[in-house]
């Protein structure tokens, strides 16, 4: 009995010492909240920060820092436009409840910088032990992360808008295998134009091989600005720092949207009120000949089961049945276009732990993390080192779209940009629904932007 009691007291003593030992190792858990948006395949935008937290916590332990980071990530794949995302963030910011890190397209940088919502990063990049991790990022992507010469974001990825087309439908139309293989190059050289695309889409419909000849995105987004610029439109004067309303080019671009919906009828007039999932299903099942999407859809279709029978597509199926090219030139011999709208990480200016938030962003920008996101989501990497990662370098799709960066454009960094894109989207919608002529829509845009922008608007007659 006595021996048993002694063993019991020894057990209590050891337990007590263990508890004291654990107590001496106590640390503060720091919650870093992250929000990102994009397709379901873009979830690594935030999940890379979750992975980076493990690396950061090991570093903190080595430094005897008693803090440990836990990342809480929310990803929005609903297709919510930037205006709504920004509205939610700004309301939360004013009440002190906004996320510590947010991943958004770079065209929002100026708005966040102007409103002091985003933390300036120049000093942290210079002084943080993690700043060196960002040194390899492409210079042009850094320009997309700046406003008035200061850095307010860290580039997260890049992409290109592409015109997808159905190889299987072209084959049914009598195209030879080599003709199909040459289409992307003919578009690149300006030999296959927007007129050719419209005519081919209509022919495929008339042969009852597809329901529709051409689809574009249903919600507000950079594709509409890209098409306007394909028609020669100016949208921003950097020297004057003013939004440009180029009425002649805008009338031509809106006439294109009217033509494809109201005249040639290769695009449904309700395109701008279509559900994203419906759009993707119709495309992956082969009921549309041309679809103006983006490189990221290549990754999305392999991860989201849009096809009613095949579910998630294999890359082999996609290479066999889907082609991709630049957006065609308006005129024979003209220059095709694409647009990149890089996503960036911005840090909340009110975050309580700017050093940890920045460390997470820098760690998540390392080549292995960035290449993982790029390949899984169909995006392009942010640095030469990431491009050398075997996962990315050996990927056939990325090899085949690399040339598109020679034809790309970006959106301007101005806090007034969303005013312009919102008005442009509404004008496209009105024209496609047959509610306004192109001229009437341009007139409406002029009045709306005069009201919204005042003397910050430059009008080209």
C-alpha positions as CSV (number, residue, x, y, z in Angstrom):
1,X,0.0,0.0,0.0
2,X,2.8,2.4,1.0
3,X,4.7,1.6,-2.2
4,X,1.6,2.3,-4.2
5,X,1.1,5.7,-2.5
6,X,4.8,6.6,-3.2
7,X,4.3,5.7,-6.9
8,X,1.2,7.8,-6.9
9,X,3.0,10.9,-5.4
10,X,5.9,10.4,-7.9
11,X,3.3,10.4,-10.7
12,X,1.8,13.6,-9.4
13,X,5.2,15.2,-9.1
14,X,6.1,14.3,-12.7
15,X,2.7,15.5,-13.9
16,X,3.2,18.8,-12.2
17,X,6.7,19.2,-13.7
18,X,5.2,18.4,-17.1
19,X,2.5,21.0,-16.7
20,X,5.0,23.6,-15.5
21,X,7.1,22.7,-18.6
22,X,4.2,23.2,-20.9
23,X,3.3,26.5,-19.2
24,X,6.8,27.7,-19.8
25,X,6.3,27.0,-23.5
26,X,3.0,28.9,-23.8
27,X,2.7,31.3,-26.7
28,X,0.3,33.8,-28.1
29,X,-1.8,32.6,-31.0
30,X,-2.2,35.5,-33.6
31,X,-5.1,35.1,-35.9
32,X,-4.5,36.5,-39.4
33,X,-7.7,36.7,-41.4
34,X,-7.4,36.4,-45.2
35,X,-10.0,36.8,-48.0
36,X,-9.5,35.9,-51.6
37,X,-11.7,35.7,-54.7
38,X,-11.8,33.9,-58.0
39,X,-12.9,30.6,-59.3
40,X,-12.9,27.5,-57.1
41,X,-9.5,26.6,-58.6
42,X,-8.0,29.8,-57.3
43,X,-8.3,28.8,-53.7
44,X,-4.5,28.6,-53.4
45,X,-4.4,32.4,-53.3
46,X,-5.3,32.1,-49.7
47,X,-4.3,28.5,-49.0
48,X,-0.7,29.4,-49.8
49,X,-0.8,31.8,-46.9
50,X,-2.1,28.9,-44.7
51,X,0.9,26.8,-45.9
52,X,3.3,29.8,-45.3
53,X,2.1,30.1,-41.7
54,X,3.7,26.7,-40.9
55,X,7.0,28.0,-42.2
56,X,6.6,31.3,-40.4
57,X,5.8,29.5,-37.1
58,X,9.0,27.5,-37.4
59,X,10.9,30.7,-37.9
60,X,9.2,32.3,-34.9
61,X,10.2,29.3,-32.7
62,X,13.8,29.6,-33.8
63,X,13.8,33.3,-32.9
64,X,12.2,32.5,-29.5
65,X,9.3,34.7,-30.5
66,X,6.3,33.7,-28.3
67,X,3.8,34.4,-31.1
68,X,2.4,31.7,-33.4
69,X,0.3,32.5,-36.5
70,X,-3.0,30.9,-37.4
71,X,-4.5,31.8,-40.8
72,X,-8.3,31.9,-41.2
73,X,-9.1,31.9,-44.9
74,X,-12.3,32.6,-46.8
75,X,-12.4,32.2,-50.6
76,X,-15.2,33.7,-52.6
77,X,-15.9,31.9,-55.9
78,X,-19.4,33.3,-56.4
79,X,-18.4,35.6,-59.1
80,X,-19.1,38.7,-57.0
81,X,-17.7,41.8,-58.8
82,X,-15.0,44.0,-57.3
83,X,-17.4,46.8,-56.4
84,X,-19.4,44.6,-54.0
85,X,-16.2,43.0,-52.6
86,X,-14.7,46.5,-52.0
87,X,-17.9,47.8,-50.4
88,X,-17.9,44.9,-47.9
89,X,-14.3,45.4,-47.1
90,X,-14.6,49.2,-46.6
91,X,-17.6,48.8,-44.3
92,X,-15.7,46.2,-42.2
93,X,-12.6,48.3,-42.2
94,X,-14.4,51.3,-40.7
95,X,-15.8,49.1,-37.9
96,X,-12.4,47.5,-37.3
97,X,-13.4,44.0,-38.5
98,X,-11.8,43.8,-42.0
99,X,-9.5,41.0,-43.0
100,X,-5.7,41.4,-42.4
101,X,-4.9,40.4,-46.0
102,X,-7.0,40.6,-49.1
103,X,-6.3,39.2,-52.6
104,X,-7.8,41.3,-55.4
105,X,-7.1,42.3,-59.0
106,X,-4.5,45.1,-59.2
107,X,-6.9,47.6,-60.6
108,X,-8.2,48.0,-57.0
109,X,-4.8,49.1,-55.7
110,X,-5.3,52.9,-56.3
111,X,-8.7,52.8,-54.6
112,X,-7.4,51.1,-51.5
113,X,-4.3,53.4,-51.4
114,X,-6.3,56.6,-51.8
115,X,-8.7,55.6,-49.0
116,X,-5.8,54.5,-46.7
117,X,-7.3,51.0,-46.6
118,X,-4.0,49.4,-47.7
119,X,-0.8,49.5,-45.8
120,X,2.2,51.0,-47.7
121,X,4.8,48.3,-48.0
122,X,8.0,50.2,-49.1
123,X,9.5,50.3,-45.6
124,X,8.6,46.7,-44.8
125,X,10.1,45.5,-48.0
126,X,13.4,47.3,-47.1
127,X,13.6,46.4,-43.4
128,X,11.8,43.0,-42.9
129,X,13.9,39.9,-42.9
130,X,11.4,38.5,-45.4
131,X,11.7,41.4,-47.9
132,X,14.5,39.6,-49.9
133,X,12.0,36.9,-50.8
134,X,10.3,39.4,-53.1
135,X,13.4,40.5,-55.1
136,X,12.8,38.3,-58.1
137,X,9.3,39.5,-59.0
138,X,8.9,40.8,-62.5
139,X,9.3,44.6,-62.7
140,X,6.1,45.1,-64.8
141,X,4.1,43.3,-62.0
142,X,5.5,45.7,-59.4
143,X,4.3,48.6,-61.5
144,X,0.8,47.1,-61.2
145,X,1.2,47.1,-57.4
146,X,2.1,50.8,-57.1
147,X,0.1,54.0,-56.8
148,X,1.8,57.4,-57.1
149,X,5.2,55.8,-56.8
150,X,4.6,53.8,-53.6
151,X,4.1,50.1,-53.2
152,X,0.7,49.1,-51.7
153,X,0.6,45.4,-52.7
154,X,2.6,42.4,-53.6
155,X,1.9,40.7,-57.0
156,X,0.3,37.3,-56.6
157,X,-0.1,36.0,-60.2
158,X,-0.7,37.0,-63.8
159,X,-2.9,35.7,-66.6
160,X,-4.1,36.3,-70.2
161,X,-7.5,36.6,-71.7
162,X,-7.9,34.0,-74.4
163,X,-10.4,33.1,-77.1
164,X,-11.2,29.4,-76.6
165,X,-12.6,27.5,-79.5
166,X,-14.0,24.0,-80.0
167,X,-11.7,21.8,-82.1
168,X,-14.2,19.1,-82.3
169,X,-16.8,21.4,-83.7
170,X,-14.4,22.8,-86.3
171,X,-13.6,19.2,-87.3
172,X,-17.4,18.6,-87.8
173,X,-17.5,21.7,-90.0
174,X,-14.9,20.1,-92.3
175,X,-11.8,21.7,-91.1
176,X,-8.7,19.6,-91.6
177,X,-6.5,18.8,-88.6
178,X,-3.7,21.1,-89.7
179,X,-6.1,23.9,-90.3
180,X,-7.4,23.6,-86.7
181,X,-3.8,23.5,-85.5
182,X,-2.9,26.6,-87.4
183,X,-5.9,28.8,-86.2
184,X,-4.1,30.3,-83.2
185,X,-1.2,31.3,-85.3
186,X,-3.5,32.8,-88.0
187,X,-5.1,34.9,-85.3
188,X,-1.7,35.9,-84.0
189,X,-0.7,37.1,-87.5
190,X,-3.9,39.0,-88.0
191,X,-5.1,36.7,-90.8
192,X,-8.2,35.5,-88.9
193,X,-10.2,38.6,-87.7
194,X,-13.2,39.4,-85.6
195,X,-15.2,39.3,-88.8
196,X,-14.1,35.8,-89.4
197,X,-15.0,34.8,-85.9
198,X,-18.5,36.1,-86.3
199,X,-19.0,34.5,-89.7
200,X,-17.7,31.1,-88.4
201,X,-19.8,31.3,-85.3
202,X,-22.9,31.9,-87.4
203,X,-22.0,29.1,-89.8
204,X,-21.7,26.6,-86.9
205,X,-25.1,27.7,-85.6
206,X,-26.7,27.3,-89.0
207,X,-25.3,23.8,-89.3
208,X,-26.8,23.1,-85.9
209,X,-23.5,22.0,-84.5
210,X,-23.7,24.5,-81.6
211,X,-26.4,26.5,-79.9
212,X,-24.3,29.7,-79.9
213,X,-21.4,31.0,-81.8
214,X,-19.7,33.2,-79.2
215,X,-19.9,33.7,-75.4
216,X,-18.3,36.4,-73.2
217,X,-18.3,36.8,-69.5
218,X,-21.7,37.7,-67.9
219,X,-20.5,40.0,-65.2
220,X,-18.5,43.2,-65.1
221,X,-14.8,42.6,-65.8
222,X,-11.7,43.6,-67.8
223,X,-12.7,41.7,-70.9
224,X,-15.0,44.6,-71.9
225,X,-12.2,47.1,-71.6
226,X,-10.0,44.9,-73.6
227,X,-12.5,44.7,-76.4
228,X,-12.9,48.5,-76.4
229,X,-9.1,48.9,-76.7
230,X,-9.1,46.3,-79.5
231,X,-11.2,48.8,-81.4
232,X,-8.5,51.5,-80.7
233,X,-10.2,53.1,-77.7
234,X,-8.2,55.1,-75.2
235,X,-9.4,54.7,-71.6
236,X,-6.9,56.6,-69.4
237,X,-4.5,59.6,-69.8
238,X,-1.7,59.0,-67.4
239,X,-0.2,62.5,-67.8
240,X,-3.4,64.2,-66.9
241,X,-4.5,61.3,-64.5
242,X,-7.9,61.3,-66.1
243,X,-10.3,58.7,-67.3
244,X,-10.9,58.9,-71.1
245,X,-14.2,58.5,-72.8
246,X,-13.3,57.8,-76.4
247,X,-16.7,58.2,-78.1
248,X,-15.8,57.0,-81.6
249,X,-14.1,53.8,-80.4
250,X,-16.7,53.2,-77.8
251,X,-19.5,53.5,-80.4
252,X,-17.6,50.9,-82.6
253,X,-17.2,48.5,-79.6
254,X,-20.8,48.8,-78.6
255,X,-21.9,48.2,-82.2
256,X,-20.0,44.9,-82.0
257,X,-21.9,43.9,-78.9
258,X,-25.2,44.9,-80.6
259,X,-24.3,43.0,-83.7
260,X,-23.5,39.7,-82.1
261,X,-26.7,39.7,-80.0
262,X,-29.3,41.7,-82.0
263,X,-28.2,41.1,-85.6
264,X,-26.1,38.0,-86.1
265,X,-27.5,36.5,-83.0
266,X,-24.4,34.4,-82.2
267,X,-24.6,35.5,-78.6
268,X,-27.7,35.4,-76.4
269,X,-29.0,38.9,-75.7
270,X,-29.3,37.9,-72.0
271,X,-25.5,37.1,-71.9
272,X,-25.0,39.7,-69.1
273,X,-27.6,38.1,-66.9
274,X,-26.5,34.5,-67.4
275,X,-25.3,32.4,-64.4
276,X,-21.6,31.6,-64.4
277,X,-22.2,27.9,-63.9
278,X,-24.6,27.7,-66.7
279,X,-22.1,29.4,-69.0
280,X,-19.3,27.0,-68.1
281,X,-21.5,23.9,-68.5
282,X,-22.7,25.0,-72.0
283,X,-19.1,25.6,-73.0
284,X,-17.5,22.4,-71.7
285,X,-20.3,20.3,-73.2
286,X,-19.6,21.7,-76.7
287,X,-22.6,23.9,-77.3
288,X,-20.6,27.1,-78.0
289,X,-18.0,27.5,-80.7
290,X,-16.0,30.5,-79.3
291,X,-15.7,31.6,-75.6
292,X,-13.7,34.6,-74.5
293,X,-12.4,33.4,-71.2
294,X,-9.0,33.3,-69.5
295,X,-6.0,31.1,-69.0
296,X,-7.3,30.4,-65.5
297,X,-10.3,28.5,-66.9
298,X,-7.8,25.8,-68.1
299,X,-7.2,25.0,-64.5
300,X,-10.8,25.5,-63.4
301,X,-12.3,23.0,-65.8
302,X,-10.0,20.3,-64.4
303,X,-11.1,21.0,-60.9
304,X,-14.8,21.9,-61.1
305,X,-17.3,19.3,-62.4
306,X,-19.2,21.5,-64.9
307,X,-19.7,18.8,-67.4
308,X,-23.0,16.9,-66.7
309,X,-21.5,13.5,-67.6
310,X,-17.7,13.9,-67.5
311,X,-17.6,16.0,-64.4
312,X,-14.1,17.4,-64.1
313,X,-12.3,17.4,-67.4
314,X,-9.0,15.8,-68.0
315,X,-6.2,17.8,-69.6
316,X,-6.0,15.2,-72.4
317,X,-9.7,15.8,-73.2
318,X,-9.2,19.6,-73.2
319,X,-6.2,19.4,-75.5
320,X,-8.1,17.2,-77.9
321,X,-11.3,19.3,-78.0
322,X,-10.4,22.9,-77.0
323,X,-8.0,25.4,-78.6
324,X,-7.1,28.9,-77.4
325,X,-5.7,32.0,-79.0
326,X,-5.5,35.8,-78.6
327,X,-8.6,37.9,-79.2
328,X,-8.6,38.5,-82.9
329,X,-7.7,41.8,-84.6
330,X,-10.6,43.9,-85.7
331,X,-9.2,44.3,-89.3
332,X,-7.2,42.1,-91.6
333,X,-3.5,42.4,-90.7
334,X,-4.2,44.1,-87.5
335,X,-2.8,43.3,-84.1
336,X,-4.7,40.8,-81.8
337,X,-4.9,41.6,-78.1
338,X,-5.1,40.1,-74.7
339,X,-5.2,41.6,-71.2
340,X,-3.6,40.6,-67.9
341,X,-5.2,41.7,-64.7
342,X,-2.7,40.5,-62.0
343,X,-4.0,39.6,-58.6
344,X,-2.2,41.2,-55.7
345,X,-2.0,40.8,-51.9
346,X,-2.9,43.9,-50.0
347,X,-2.5,44.3,-46.2
348,X,-5.1,46.0,-44.1
349,X,-3.6,49.3,-42.9
350,X,-5.3,48.6,-39.5
351,X,-3.9,45.2,-39.0
352,X,-2.4,44.7,-35.5
353,X,0.4,42.6,-36.7
354,X,1.8,44.1,-39.9
355,X,5.1,42.3,-39.6
356,X,3.5,38.9,-39.5
357,X,1.0,39.7,-42.3
358,X,3.9,40.9,-44.5
359,X,6.0,37.8,-43.6
360,X,3.1,35.6,-44.7
361,X,2.7,37.4,-48.0
362,X,6.5,37.2,-48.7
363,X,6.7,33.5,-47.8
364,X,3.7,32.7,-49.9
365,X,5.4,34.5,-52.9
366,X,8.2,32.0,-53.0
367,X,8.7,30.1,-56.3
368,X,7.3,26.7,-55.1
369,X,4.2,28.3,-53.7
370,X,3.6,30.5,-56.7
371,X,4.1,27.7,-59.2
372,X,1.7,25.5,-57.3
373,X,-1.0,28.1,-57.5
374,X,-0.2,28.9,-61.2
375,X,-0.5,25.3,-62.4
376,X,-3.6,24.4,-60.4
377,X,-5.4,27.5,-61.4
378,X,-4.2,28.3,-64.9
379,X,-2.4,31.4,-64.1
380,X,1.1,32.7,-64.9
381,X,3.9,33.0,-62.4
382,X,5.3,36.2,-60.9
383,X,9.1,35.6,-61.2
384,X,11.7,33.9,-63.4
385,X,12.5,31.5,-60.5
386,X,8.9,30.4,-60.3
387,X,8.9,29.9,-64.1
388,X,11.8,27.5,-63.6
389,X,10.0,25.3,-61.1
390,X,9.6,21.9,-62.8
391,X,5.9,21.8,-62.1
392,X,5.4,25.0,-64.2
393,X,8.3,24.7,-66.6
394,X,7.3,21.3,-67.9
395,X,3.6,22.1,-68.3
396,X,2.6,22.0,-71.9
397,X,-0.3,24.5,-71.5
398,X,2.0,27.3,-70.1
399,X,4.6,26.7,-72.8
400,X,1.9,27.3,-75.4
401,X,0.5,30.5,-74.0
402,X,3.8,32.2,-73.0
403,X,3.9,34.2,-76.2
404,X,0.6,36.0,-75.3
405,X,2.5,38.2,-72.8
406,X,3.9,40.0,-75.9
407,X,0.4,41.2,-76.7
408,X,-0.9,42.0,-73.3
409,X,-2.2,45.2,-71.7
410,X,-3.1,46.1,-68.1
411,X,-5.8,48.3,-66.6
412,X,-4.8,51.7,-65.2
413,X,-4.2,52.2,-61.5
414,X,-6.6,55.0,-60.6
415,X,-9.2,55.2,-57.8
416,X,-11.8,56.2,-60.4
417,X,-11.4,53.1,-62.6
418,X,-14.4,51.2,-61.2
419,X,-16.7,54.1,-62.2
420,X,-15.6,53.7,-65.8
421,X,-15.9,49.9,-65.9
422,X,-19.3,49.9,-64.2
423,X,-20.6,52.4,-66.7
424,X,-19.1,50.4,-69.6
425,X,-20.6,47.1,-68.4
426,X,-24.1,48.7,-68.1
427,X,-23.8,50.2,-71.6
428,X,-22.9,46.7,-73.0
429,X,-25.8,45.2,-71.2
430,X,-28.3,47.9,-72.5
431,X,-27.1,47.4,-76.0
432,X,-27.2,43.6,-75.9
433,X,-30.7,43.6,-74.4
434,X,-31.8,45.9,-77.2
435,X,-32.7,48.7,-74.8
436,X,-30.3,51.3,-76.3
437,X,-28.5,51.8,-79.6
438,X,-24.7,52.1,-79.4
439,X,-25.0,55.9,-79.8
440,X,-27.6,56.2,-77.1
441,X,-25.5,54.1,-74.7
442,X,-22.4,56.3,-75.4
443,X,-24.6,59.3,-74.6
444,X,-25.7,57.7,-71.4
445,X,-22.1,56.9,-70.4
446,X,-21.1,60.4,-71.0
447,X,-23.7,61.9,-68.7
448,X,-23.1,59.2,-66.1
449,X,-19.3,59.7,-66.0
450,X,-19.6,63.5,-66.1
451,X,-21.7,63.1,-62.9
452,X,-19.4,60.6,-61.3
453,X,-16.0,62.0,-62.3
454,X,-16.5,65.7,-63.0
455,X,-13.3,67.3,-64.2
456,X,-11.5,64.0,-63.9
457,X,-13.0,62.9,-67.2
458,X,-11.4,63.6,-70.5
459,X,-13.8,63.3,-73.5
460,X,-12.6,62.4,-77.0
461,X,-15.2,63.2,-79.7
